[in-house]
């Protein structure tokens, strides 16, 4: 059972999300709030798996609420404004839903949440061999899985974990993006954001403030842009 809370000052927005949740047997809505203050007080005493959090609210925004939580749950931003999408990555937000939110798009967010929660429960760690520059072994339980650097498309930081993406799979590792940067070869991977590392070879297109890899749109952080462009031009 996935426990969720909705925080939005718009009654209709709360009703729509609550209605979607009522249709799904694996979700329990444990709180619905029209302001950040009541939600913060609730979250001090109650653990939830996921927040569906509006950004623009009176007095305290969703961004300020998230920053004020010492150990925030997995969070999906919900907003009518596209400009907030990349800011969410700075705060470890797993997804961004643009209003009006359709059921199909809501279900995609739920799958991301479920995937992350299930993957992070695996007892996963790295086994590093300095003699093998093209791969590492990932230990999951009693299994040892060979992970080729060439198969990795990008790495995303989320809370205290790193999600390693390949074209066919995802692996969640306990650790920071910085620790992944030290592990993955600099000749093949570039840090482009506080929360993202990308494979040079997998970049399909670069735009003003984002990189396209497959179906993923990856933000370029202001503090990383100049160094990233220098490394790309020298490739």
C-alpha positions in Angstrom: 0.0 0.0 0.0 1.4 3.4 -1.1 0.5 6.2 1.3 0.2 9.6 -0.2 -0.7 13.2 0.8 -2.0 16.0 -1.4 -1.0 19.7 -0.7 -2.7 22.2 -2.9 -4.7 25.4 -2.3 -7.0 24.7 -5.2 -10.0 22.6 -4.1 -10.6 21.2 -7.7 -6.9 20.2 -8.0 -7.2 18.3 -4.7 -10.4 16.6 -5.8 -9.0 15.5 -9.1 -6.0 13.8 -7.6 -8.1 12.3 -4.8 -10.5 10.9 -7.4 -7.6 9.3 -9.3 -6.3 7.7 -6.0 -9.7 6.3 -5.2 -9.7 4.3 -8.4 -6.5 2.5 -7.4 -6.4 -0.3 -4.8 -2.7 0.1 -3.9 -2.9 3.8 -2.8 -4.1 5.2 0.5 -4.7 8.9 0.7 -3.8 9.8 4.3 -3.9 13.6 4.1 -5.3 16.4 1.9 -4.3 20.0 2.8 -5.1 23.4 1.3 -2.0 25.0 2.8 1.6 24.2 3.6 1.5 25.0 7.3 -1.1 22.3 8.1 0.7 19.9 5.9 4.1 20.5 7.6 2.5 19.9 11.0 1.0 16.7 9.8 4.3 15.5 8.3 6.1 16.1 11.6 4.1 13.3 13.2 3.1 11.1 10.2 5.3 9.3 7.6 4.0 9.1 4.1 5.5 7.4 1.0 4.8 10.3 -1.4 3.7 13.9 -1.6 1.8 15.5 -4.5 2.8 19.1 -3.8 1.6 22.3 -5.5 4.2 25.0 -5.8 2.5 28.3 -5.9 0.5 28.6 -2.6 -0.2 31.7 -0.4 2.2 32.5 2.5 4.4 29.4 2.1 5.1 27.9 -1.4 5.6 24.2 -2.0 9.3 24.8 -2.6 9.7 26.5 0.8 7.7 23.6 2.4 10.0 21.0 0.9 13.1 22.9 1.9 11.8 23.0 5.5 11.3 19.3 5.9 14.3 17.5 7.4 13.6 14.2 5.7 11.0 14.8 2.9 9.1 12.0 1.3 9.3 11.2 -2.4 7.8 14.3 -3.9 5.9 15.1 -7.2 5.5 18.8 -8.0 2.1 19.7 -9.3 1.7 23.2 -10.9 0.2 25.2 -13.8 3.6 26.7 -14.6 6.2 25.0 -16.7 9.1 27.1 -15.5 9.4 25.2 -12.2 10.3 21.9 -13.8 14.0 22.0 -13.6 14.0 23.7 -10.2 12.4 20.5 -8.8 15.5 18.5 -9.7 17.5 20.7 -7.3 15.3 19.5 -4.5 15.3 15.8 -5.4 11.8 15.8 -6.8 11.0 12.6 -8.7 8.5 14.0 -11.2 6.7 17.2 -12.3 3.0 17.2 -13.3 1.6 20.1 -15.3 -2.0 21.0 -14.6 -4.6 20.0 -15.6 -3.3 16.6 -14.7 -4.6 13.7 -16.7 -5.1 10.2 -15.3 -2.6 8.7 -17.7 0.1 11.2 -16.7 -0.7 10.7 -13.0 -0.2 6.9 -13.5 3.3 7.5 -15.0 4.3 9.4 -11.8 3.0 6.5 -9.7 5.1 4.1 -11.6 8.2 6.2 -11.0 7.5 6.3 -7.3 6.8 2.5 -7.1 10.0 1.7 -9.1 12.1 3.8 -6.9 10.7 2.4 -3.6 11.0 -1.2 -4.8 14.5 -0.7 -6.2 15.9 1.0 -3.2 14.9 -1.9 -0.9 17.4 -4.1 -2.7 20.7 -4.8 -0.9 22.8 -3.3 -3.7 26.4 -2.3 -3.7 29.4 -2.0 -6.1 32.3 -4.4 -6.4 35.1 -2.5 -8.1 38.0 -3.9 -10.0 40.7 -1.5 -11.0 41.9 -4.1 -13.5 38.7 -3.8 -15.6 38.3 -0.3 -17.0 35.1 -1.0 -19.0 32.8 -2.4 -16.3 32.0 -2.9 -12.6 30.1 -5.5 -10.8 26.9 -4.6 -8.9 26.1 -6.8 -6.0 22.4 -7.3 -5.3 21.7 -9.8 -2.6 23.7 -12.9 -3.6 23.8 -11.9 -7.3 26.7 -10.2 -9.0 25.6 -8.2 -12.1 28.0 -7.0 -14.6 27.4 -3.3 -15.5 29.2 -2.1 -18.6 30.0 1.6 -18.5 29.0 1.7 -22.2 25.4 0.7 -21.3 24.8 3.5 -18.9 23.0 6.5 -20.3 22.9 8.8 -17.3 22.8 8.8 -13.5 20.3 10.8 -11.4 20.6 11.7 -7.7 17.4 11.4 -5.7 17.5 12.0 -1.9 20.3 9.8 -0.6 20.4 7.5 -3.6 21.7 7.5 -7.1 19.6 6.0 -9.9 21.8 4.4 -12.7 19.9 4.4 -16.0 20.7 2.1 -18.9 18.6 1.8 -22.1 16.8 -1.3 -20.7 17.0 -1.1 -16.9 17.6 1.0 -13.7 19.7 0.3 -10.7 19.3 2.2 -7.4 22.4 2.6 -5.3 22.8 4.1 -1.8 25.1 7.1 -2.3 25.5 10.5 -3.7 26.0 11.7 -7.3 29.4 13.0 -6.2 30.4 9.4 -5.2 29.2 8.2 -8.6 31.2 10.8 -10.4 34.3 9.5 -8.7 33.5 6.0 -9.7 32.5 6.4 -13.3 35.3 7.3 -15.8 35.7 11.0 -16.5 36.6 10.2 -20.1 33.0 8.8 -20.7 30.8 10.7 -18.2 30.2 14.4 -17.5 28.5 16.0 -14.5 26.0 18.5 -16.0 23.9 19.3 -12.9 23.9 19.0 -9.2 21.7 15.9 -9.6 22.8 14.5 -13.0 25.7 12.8 -14.7 25.4 11.9 -18.4 27.3 9.6 -20.8 28.9 11.7 -23.6 28.1 9.0 -26.2 24.4 8.9 -25.3 23.7 12.6 -25.8 21.2 12.9 -28.6 20.7 16.6 -28.6 21.7 19.7 -26.6 19.5 22.7 -26.1 19.9 25.9 -24.2 19.3 24.5 -20.7 18.9 20.8 -21.2 20.3 17.6 -22.7 18.1 15.0 -24.5 19.1 11.3 -24.0 16.5 9.0 -25.4 13.1 10.1 -23.9 14.8 11.8 -21.0 15.2 15.6 -20.7 18.1 16.3 -18.4 18.7 19.9 -17.0 22.0 21.7 -17.4 22.9 23.4 -14.1 24.3 27.0 -14.4 27.3 26.1 -12.3 28.2 23.1 -14.7 27.4 24.6 -18.1 30.8 26.2 -18.9 32.8 23.1 -17.8 30.4 20.8 -19.7 30.6 22.8 -22.9 34.4 22.7 -22.7 34.5 18.9 -22.2 32.0 18.4 -25.1 34.0 20.6 -27.5 37.2 18.6 -26.7 35.6 15.3 -27.3 
